[in-house]
Amino acid sequence: MAHNTVLDDSQISRVIEMAWEDRTPFAAIEYSYGCTEADVITVMRQQLKPSSFRLWRQRVTGRATKHQVKRSFVVGRAYCKTQYKPR
């Protein structure tokens, strides 16, 4: 991990979850957990079965939503209109 970041089991689980999400960029994972894209790849390689790791790599390689510099502003963030409205 970058900067000697040590993650506990729940944090590793969350990093894996965020890595699988299509609209969560690697920059968000780095901001939240201090893991660079290379660190996330290492975590995924260590924690997933080889076949699952290959599927994940195939899925995220070149995916614009996983790399902020490739994202257009149109993609934006997932947002529910009623998410912050009182009921």
Beta strands, then each sheet from edge to edge (+ up, - down):
end
